[in-house]
Amino acid sequence: MKITFWGAARTVTGSQHLIDVAGEQVLLDCGLFQGRRDDANSINETFPFDPANLQAMVLSHAHIDHSGNIPNLVKQGFRGTIHATHATEDICHAMLLDSAKIQEEDAKFLNKRGIGRPVQPLYTIPDAEFALTRFQTQAYDQPFQVTPNMRVRFGEAGHMLGSAWEHITLTEGEQKVNLVFSGDLGRFGTTILRDPAPMPDADYLVIEGTYGGRTHAPLDDVLPDLKDAIMRVMRRGGKIVIPAFAVGRTQEIVYHLNHLVNTAQIPSIPVFVDSPLATNVTQVFKAHPECFNDDVLEKLSDDRDGDAFGFPRLRYIRQADDSKSLKDWEGPAIIITASGMCENGRVLHHLRNTIEDKRNMVLFVSFQAPGTLGRRILDGEQNVRILGESFRVRAEIHQIQSFSGHADSGDLLKWVQPKLKSLRKIFIVHAEIEQAEALARAFQSAGAREVHIPARGQGFVL
């Protein structure tokens, strides 16, 4: 038995972990690597294993860095089953089709401008549609057989709607091994979702460490920070562009804005969710209240219009023409749009239209991976290239870190602590090296036997 780490190894993107057991191969996640365009294209286009040899795939959740390369996997020969929770499948139906559409549109736009060599989309809408036929849904806490030698149980991860950790039992001859893959673990006491379910018994743990060396700002800081940012920009008559993941983060922001408006803490400012994907995913959220925590369910019953994700001056935008019309919008407004790391999609056009005006604000509410446009803006670059053109950054750049949907060092240790000393090995993934090393030290100080930070392509015998 062996596990090889082909993605999210010493980085936070492109999650892919390959398990070999008794001649079978199963892939855990198949995410897109997000970063500089040339690097991302090189990594995403070619798999370091033969997709046709995979018997199955198990998907932790629908975020693009965990699911986004599935259509390419199927395009290159994968014909196994993709196991996911019910909500994850619903979100992937929206997300993968949207990803394919964006890639087609971006390739068309870049080719039209004649910048560099001709660009081909990684996969197309028909590729995504075919990939979605491979999905098979599984309920939380109900074990299911993936292959004759691999059995899995999903548990609530609390990171996003439908997210799951995976309790994996591997058998080979007389040998049996229990492995837990955390996927992306959420925080305890978050706004919308349930807390992560307790970690089960295991011999080995693969755990994310995105914020393994940090302590998040309290969740109670979100509302005052968001309110202050909005009022500051409104006073100078500007716009706020919020690059946000269409799945999870957009819904959380809308939920908070709904509360601020309903409680008259901010004026009824026009808010636009300019993302067909976010619009579709919000409908998925409304269809899965079983994933909400008790506080949200109570507030839903008390909401003045019966909708925690909507209010009178909020408008969800699907059509490209309606999106383009926002360029000419006069007066203050909030535009929430994807992608969350400013790498593609409608956010690029909104940044082009707003980033050179000092009245405006670009408000970051999520992690920005190294090499992405969002990270460069957040790090203070004064001149950035957007869709092939150079722009001077004059807008206010602001970040609210309290929004994070990832567990911080305290949350991660809290989740692992009850099982820590019984684990043979811990593998830290989905983290930049500094964060992974900090988490490794914390685990070791708490009594962990052996902690590894695997490099891309590194394998370990189980």
C-alpha positions as CSV (number, residue, x, y, z in Angstrom):
1,M,0.0,0.0,0.0
2,K,1.3,3.4,-0.9
3,I,0.2,7.1,-1.1
4,T,1.8,9.5,-3.5
5,F,1.3,13.3,-3.3
6,W,0.8,14.8,-6.7
7,G,-0.8,18.1,-5.8
8,A,-1.3,20.5,-2.9
9,A,2.2,19.4,-1.8
10,R,4.0,22.4,-0.2
11,T,1.5,24.6,-1.8
12,V,-2.2,25.3,-1.3
13,T,-3.6,24.4,-4.7
14,G,-4.1,21.5,-7.1
15,S,-5.1,18.8,-4.6
16,Q,-4.3,15.3,-5.9
17,H,-3.2,12.3,-3.8
18,L,-2.8,8.8,-5.4
19,I,-3.4,5.6,-3.4
20,D,-2.1,2.3,-4.6
21,V,-3.5,-0.8,-2.9
22,A,-3.5,-4.4,-4.1
23,G,-3.0,-3.4,-7.7
24,E,-5.8,-0.8,-7.6
25,Q,-5.3,2.9,-8.0
26,V,-7.7,5.5,-6.5
27,L,-7.3,9.3,-6.6
28,L,-8.2,11.5,-3.7
29,D,-9.3,14.9,-5.3
30,C,-8.4,16.2,-8.7
31,G,-8.0,20.0,-8.3
32,L,-6.7,22.7,-10.6
33,F,-3.3,24.1,-9.8
34,Q,-3.8,27.9,-9.6
35,G,-0.9,30.3,-10.1
36,R,1.0,32.0,-13.0
37,R,-0.6,31.0,-16.2
38,D,2.4,29.2,-17.7
39,D,3.0,27.2,-14.6
40,A,-0.6,26.3,-14.1
41,N,-1.0,25.2,-17.8
42,S,2.0,23.0,-17.5
43,I,0.9,21.3,-14.4
44,N,-2.8,21.0,-15.2
45,E,-2.5,19.8,-18.8
46,T,-0.6,16.6,-18.1
47,F,-1.1,14.1,-15.3
48,P,1.9,12.3,-13.7
49,F,-0.1,9.0,-13.8
50,D,-2.3,7.4,-16.4
51,P,-6.0,8.4,-15.8
52,A,-7.2,5.3,-17.6
53,N,-5.5,3.1,-14.9
54,L,-7.6,4.7,-12.0
55,Q,-10.4,2.5,-10.7
56,A,-12.1,5.4,-8.9
57,M,-11.9,8.8,-7.4
58,V,-13.0,10.2,-4.0
59,L,-13.8,13.9,-3.9
60,S,-13.6,15.8,-0.5
61,H,-15.5,18.9,-1.7
62,A,-16.3,21.0,-4.7
63,H,-13.8,23.9,-4.5
64,I,-12.0,24.3,-7.8
65,D,-8.5,23.5,-6.3
66,H,-10.0,20.1,-5.4
67,S,-12.4,19.3,-8.2
68,G,-11.5,21.6,-11.1
69,N,-9.4,19.2,-13.2
70,I,-11.9,16.3,-13.1
71,P,-13.2,17.0,-16.7
72,N,-9.6,16.8,-18.0
73,L,-9.1,13.6,-16.0
74,V,-12.1,12.1,-17.8
75,K,-11.0,13.6,-21.1
76,Q,-7.7,11.7,-20.8
77,G,-9.3,8.3,-20.2
78,F,-10.6,8.0,-16.6
79,R,-13.8,5.9,-16.6
80,G,-14.2,5.0,-12.9
81,T,-16.7,6.3,-10.4
82,I,-16.3,9.7,-8.7
83,H,-17.6,9.4,-5.1
84,A,-18.9,12.6,-3.4
85,T,-21.5,13.9,-1.0
86,H,-24.9,14.9,-2.3
87,A,-24.3,18.7,-1.9
88,T,-20.8,18.3,-3.5
89,E,-22.3,16.7,-6.6
90,D,-24.9,19.5,-6.9
91,I,-22.2,22.2,-6.6
92,C,-19.9,20.4,-9.1
93,H,-22.7,20.4,-11.6
94,A,-22.7,24.2,-11.5
95,M,-19.0,24.7,-10.9
96,L,-17.4,22.4,-13.5
97,L,-19.7,23.7,-16.3
98,D,-18.9,27.2,-15.3
99,S,-15.1,26.4,-15.2
100,A,-15.3,25.0,-18.7
101,K,-17.2,28.0,-20.0
102,I,-14.7,30.5,-18.4
103,Q,-11.8,28.6,-19.9
104,E,-13.4,28.6,-23.4
105,E,-14.2,32.4,-23.1
106,D,-10.8,33.3,-21.8
107,A,-9.1,31.3,-24.5
108,K,-11.3,33.1,-27.1
109,F,-10.5,36.5,-25.6
110,L,-6.8,36.0,-25.5
111,N,-6.7,34.6,-29.0
112,K,-8.7,37.5,-30.3
113,R,-6.1,39.9,-28.8
114,G,-3.3,37.9,-30.4
115,I,-1.2,37.8,-27.2
116,G,1.4,35.0,-27.5
117,R,0.8,31.6,-28.9
118,P,-2.8,30.4,-29.6
119,V,-4.5,29.3,-26.3
120,Q,-6.6,26.2,-26.1
121,P,-9.0,25.6,-23.2
122,L,-8.0,22.9,-20.8
123,Y,-11.4,21.3,-21.3
124,T,-14.7,22.3,-22.9
125,I,-18.3,22.3,-21.8
126,P,-19.0,18.9,-23.4
127,D,-16.0,17.5,-21.5
128,A,-17.4,18.8,-18.2
129,E,-20.9,17.4,-19.1
130,F,-19.4,14.0,-19.7
131,A,-17.4,14.1,-16.5
132,L,-20.5,14.8,-14.5
133,T,-21.9,11.4,-15.6
134,R,-19.2,9.7,-13.6
135,F,-20.5,11.0,-10.2
136,Q,-22.1,8.8,-7.6
137,T,-23.3,10.4,-4.4
138,Q,-22.8,9.1,-0.8
139,A,-24.4,10.1,2.5
140,Y,-22.4,11.3,5.5
141,D,-21.6,8.6,8.1
142,Q,-22.5,5.7,5.7
143,P,-19.5,3.6,4.7
144,F,-19.3,2.7,1.0
145,Q,-17.1,0.4,-1.1
146,V,-14.8,2.2,-3.5
147,T,-12.9,-0.9,-4.8
148,P,-12.7,-4.4,-3.4
149,N,-9.8,-3.3,-1.3
150,M,-10.9,0.2,-0.3
151,R,-13.8,1.3,1.9
152,V,-14.6,5.0,2.7
153,R,-16.8,6.9,5.1
154,F,-17.6,10.6,4.8
155,G,-17.7,12.9,7.8
156,E,-18.6,16.5,8.1
157,A,-15.6,18.7,7.5
158,G,-17.3,22.1,8.1
159,H,-15.3,23.9,5.4
160,M,-18.1,24.4,2.8
161,L,-21.4,23.1,1.8
162,G,-21.0,19.3,1.3
163,S,-17.3,19.2,2.4
164,A,-16.2,15.9,4.0
165,W,-13.2,14.3,5.6
166,E,-12.6,10.7,4.5
167,H,-12.1,7.7,6.8
168,I,-10.4,5.2,4.4
169,T,-9.9,1.5,5.2
170,L,-7.3,-0.2,2.9
171,T,-6.8,-4.0,2.8
172,E,-4.1,-6.0,1.1
173,G,-3.9,-9.7,2.0
174,E,-3.9,-9.9,5.8
175,Q,-2.9,-6.3,6.2
176,K,-5.5,-3.6,7.1
177,V,-4.7,0.1,7.4
178,N,-6.9,3.1,8.3
179,L,-6.2,6.4,6.8
180,V,-8.0,9.7,7.4
181,F,-7.8,12.5,4.7
182,S,-9.1,15.8,6.2
183,G,-9.9,17.4,2.9
184,D,-10.1,21.1,3.8
185,L,-11.2,21.4,7.4
186,G,-13.4,24.2,8.5
187,R,-13.4,26.4,11.7
188,F,-15.4,25.7,14.8
189,G,-18.4,28.0,15.4
190,T,-18.7,29.3,11.8
191,T,-21.5,31.4,10.5
192,I,-23.5,29.0,8.3
193,L,-22.1,25.4,8.5
194,R,-22.0,22.7,11.1
195,D,-18.7,22.2,13.0
196,P,-16.3,19.5,11.8
197,A,-17.3,16.1,13.1
198,P,-14.7,14.4,15.4
199,M,-11.7,12.8,13.8
200,P,-12.1,8.9,13.8
201,D,-9.4,6.4,14.8
202,A,-6.7,6.0,12.2
203,D,-3.1,4.8,11.6
204,Y,-2.2,7.6,9.2
205,L,-3.5,11.1,8.7
206,V,-3.3,13.4,5.7
207,I,-4.2,16.8,6.9
208,E,-4.4,20.3,5.3
209,G,-2.3,23.0,6.9
210,T,-3.3,26.2,5.0
211,Y,-3.2,28.2,8.2
212,G,-1.1,25.8,10.3
213,G,1.0,28.5,11.8
214,R,-1.6,31.2,12.3
215,T,-4.5,32.1,14.6
216,H,-7.4,33.7,12.8
217,A,-9.0,36.9,13.9
218,P,-12.2,36.2,15.9
219,L,-15.3,35.4,13.9
220,D,-17.0,38.2,15.8
221,D,-14.7,40.7,14.0
222,V,-16.3,40.0,10.6
223,L,-19.4,42.2,10.9
224,P,-17.7,45.3,12.3
225,D,-14.8,45.0,9.8
226,L,-17.2,44.6,6.9
227,K,-19.4,47.5,8.1
228,D,-16.4,49.8,8.5
229,A,-15.1,49.0,5.0
230,I,-18.5,49.7,3.4
231,M,-19.1,52.9,5.2
232,R,-15.6,54.2,4.4
233,V,-16.1,53.7,0.6
234,M,-19.7,54.9,0.6
235,R,-18.5,58.3,2.1
236,R,-16.2,58.9,-0.8
237,G,-18.8,57.7,-3.4
238,G,-16.8,54.6,-4.6
239,K,-17.4,51.0,-5.4
240,I,-16.2,47.9,-3.6
241,V,-15.1,45.0,-5.7
242,I,-15.0,41.8,-3.7
243,P,-13.2,38.9,-5.5
244,A,-14.9,35.9,-3.9
245,F,-15.1,32.2,-4.4
246,A,-18.4,31.5,-5.9
247,V,-18.9,28.5,-3.6
248,G,-19.2,29.3,0.0
249,R,-17.5,32.6,0.4
250,T,-20.0,34.5,-1.7
251,Q,-22.9,33.1,0.2
252,E,-21.3,33.9,3.5
253,I,-20.7,37.6,2.5
254,V,-24.3,37.9,1.2
255,Y,-25.5,36.3,4.5
256,H,-23.6,39.0,6.5
257,L,-24.8,41.8,4.2
258,N,-28.3,40.6,4.6
259,H,-27.9,41.0,8.4
260,L,-26.3,44.4,8.2
261,V,-29.1,45.7,6.0
262,N,-31.9,44.1,8.0
263,T,-30.5,45.6,11.2
264,A,-30.0,49.0,9.6
265,Q,-26.2,49.0,10.4
266,I,-25.5,50.0,6.8
267,P,-27.7,51.9,4.3
268,S,-29.5,49.9,1.6
269,I,-26.6,50.1,-0.9
270,P,-26.9,48.3,-4.3
271,V,-25.2,44.9,-4.1
272,F,-24.5,42.8,-7.2
273,V,-23.5,39.2,-7.2
274,D,-22.0,39.1,-10.7
275,S,-21.4,35.4,-11.2
276,P,-23.6,32.9,-12.9
277,L,-21.9,30.2,-10.8
278,A,-22.5,32.0,-7.5
279,T,-26.1,32.5,-8.5
280,N,-26.5,28.8,-9.3
281,V,-24.7,27.7,-6.1
282,T,-26.8,29.9,-3.9
283,Q,-29.8,27.9,-5.1
284,V,-27.9,24.7,-4.1
285,F,-27.4,26.2,-0.7
286,K,-31.1,26.8,-0.3
287,A,-31.7,23.2,-1.3
288,H,-29.4,21.8,1.4
289,P,-30.5,23.2,4.8
290,E,-29.3,19.9,6.4
291,C,-25.8,21.3,6.1
292,F,-26.6,24.5,8.1
293,N,-26.0,24.9,11.8
294,D,-28.8,25.6,14.3
295,D,-28.2,29.3,14.4
296,V,-28.8,29.7,10.7
297,L,-31.9,27.6,10.7
298,E,-33.3,29.8,13.5
299,K,-32.4,33.0,11.7
300,L,-34.0,31.7,8.5
301,S,-37.3,31.3,10.3
302,D,-37.1,34.9,11.5
303,D,-35.8,36.6,8.4
304,R,-38.1,39.4,7.3
305,D,-38.3,38.1,3.7
306,G,-37.6,34.5,4.5
307,D,-34.3,34.5,2.6
308,A,-31.0,34.6,4.3
309,F,-29.3,35.0,0.9
310,G,-31.4,37.8,-0.5
311,F,-32.7,41.3,0.2
312,P,-34.4,44.0,-1.8
313,R,-31.3,45.8,-3.2
314,L,-29.4,42.6,-3.9
315,R,-29.3,41.5,-7.5
316,Y,-27.9,38.2,-8.9
317,I,-26.4,38.7,-12.4
318,R,-26.2,35.9,-15.0
319,Q,-26.1,37.6,-18.4
320,A,-22.8,39.1,-19.7
321,D,-24.5,42.2,-21.0
322,D,-25.9,43.0,-17.5
323,S,-22.4,42.4,-16.1
324,K,-20.9,44.8,-18.7
325,S,-23.4,47.5,-17.8
326,L,-22.0,47.7,-14.3
327,K,-19.0,49.6,-15.9
328,D,-21.3,52.6,-16.2
329,W,-23.0,52.4,-12.8
330,E,-22.9,55.8,-11.1
331,G,-22.5,56.0,-7.3
332,P,-21.6,53.5,-4.6
333,A,-22.1,49.8,-5.1
334,I,-20.8,46.5,-4.0
335,I,-19.8,44.0,-6.7
336,I,-19.1,40.4,-5.5
337,T,-17.6,38.4,-8.3
338,A,-15.4,35.5,-9.2
339,S,-12.7,34.2,-9.3
340,G,-11.6,34.6,-5.7
341,M,-7.9,34.8,-6.7
342,C,-8.5,37.1,-9.6
343,E,-7.1,34.6,-12.1
344,N,-10.1,34.5,-14.5
345,G,-13.7,35.3,-15.0
346,R,-15.7,38.5,-14.6
347,V,-13.6,39.9,-11.7
348,L,-10.8,40.7,-14.2
349,H,-13.1,43.1,-16.1
350,H,-14.3,44.8,-12.9
351,L,-10.7,45.2,-11.7
352,R,-9.9,46.9,-15.0
353,N,-12.7,49.3,-14.6
354,T,-12.1,50.2,-10.9
355,I,-8.5,49.6,-9.8
356,E,-7.2,53.0,-11.0
357,D,-9.8,55.1,-9.1
358,K,-8.8,55.9,-5.5
359,R,-12.4,56.2,-4.4
360,N,-12.8,52.5,-4.9
361,M,-11.8,49.5,-2.9
362,V,-10.7,45.9,-3.7
363,L,-11.7,43.9,-0.7
364,F,-10.1,40.5,-0.3
365,V,-12.0,38.0,1.9
366,S,-10.1,34.8,1.1
367,F,-6.6,33.3,0.7
368,Q,-4.6,34.4,-2.3
369,A,-2.2,31.8,-3.6
370,P,1.4,32.8,-4.5
371,G,1.7,33.9,-8.2
372,T,-2.0,34.8,-8.6
373,L,-3.1,38.3,-9.6
374,G,-5.0,38.6,-6.3
375,R,-1.8,37.8,-4.3
376,R,0.2,40.4,-6.3
377,I,-2.4,43.1,-5.7
378,L,-2.6,42.2,-2.0
379,D,1.2,42.2,-1.7
380,G,1.3,45.8,-2.8
381,E,2.3,45.7,-6.5
382,Q,1.8,49.2,-7.9
383,N,1.4,48.1,-11.5
384,V,-0.4,44.9,-12.5
385,R,-1.3,43.3,-15.8
386,I,-5.0,42.5,-16.3
387,L,-6.0,40.7,-19.5
388,G,-2.8,41.7,-21.2
389,E,-2.9,45.4,-20.2
390,S,-1.0,47.3,-17.5
391,F,-2.9,49.2,-14.8
392,R,-1.8,51.4,-12.0
393,V,-3.2,50.3,-8.6
394,R,-4.8,53.4,-7.0
395,A,-7.9,51.8,-5.4
396,E,-7.7,51.1,-1.7
397,I,-6.6,47.5,-1.1
398,H,-8.2,45.9,2.0
399,Q,-8.4,42.4,3.5
400,I,-10.7,40.9,6.1
401,Q,-9.0,37.8,7.4
402,S,-11.8,36.8,9.7
403,F,-13.7,35.3,6.8
404,S,-11.4,32.3,6.4
405,G,-13.2,29.0,5.9
406,H,-10.1,27.0,6.9
407,A,-9.2,25.8,10.3
408,D,-6.3,27.7,12.0
409,S,-3.6,26.1,14.0
410,G,-5.7,25.9,17.1
411,D,-8.7,24.3,15.3
412,L,-6.4,21.8,13.5
413,L,-4.8,20.8,16.8
414,K,-8.2,20.6,18.5
415,W,-9.4,18.2,15.8
416,V,-6.4,15.9,15.8
417,Q,-5.5,16.0,19.6
418,P,-7.8,13.2,20.8
419,K,-6.2,10.8,18.2
420,L,-2.7,12.3,17.9
421,K,-0.6,9.8,19.9
422,S,-2.1,6.8,18.2
423,L,-1.2,7.9,14.7
424,R,1.8,6.3,13.1
425,K,2.4,9.1,10.7
426,I,1.0,12.5,9.8
427,F,1.3,14.0,6.4
428,I,0.7,17.8,6.1
429,V,-0.5,19.0,2.7
430,H,-2.4,22.0,1.2
431,A,0.0,24.5,2.9
432,E,2.9,26.7,2.0
433,I,6.1,25.4,3.6
434,E,6.2,28.0,6.5
435,Q,2.7,27.1,7.5
436,A,3.3,23.4,7.2
437,E,6.5,23.5,9.3
438,A,4.7,25.5,12.0
439,L,1.9,22.9,12.2
440,A,4.5,20.1,12.2
441,R,6.2,21.7,15.2
442,A,2.8,22.0,17.0
443,F,2.0,18.4,16.4
444,Q,5.4,17.2,17.5
445,S,5.2,19.3,20.7
446,A,1.8,17.7,21.4
447,G,3.3,14.2,21.1
448,A,3.0,13.2,17.5
449,R,5.3,10.2,16.5
450,E,6.2,11.2,13.0
451,V,5.3,14.2,10.8
452,H,6.1,14.6,7.1
453,I,5.6,17.5,4.7
454,P,5.7,15.7,1.4
455,A,7.0,17.2,-1.8
456,R,5.2,16.9,-5.1
457,G,5.7,13.3,-6.4
458,Q,6.9,12.0,-3.1
459,G,5.4,8.6,-2.1
460,F,5.1,6.7,1.2
461,V,4.5,3.1,2.0
462,L,1.6,2.5,4.4
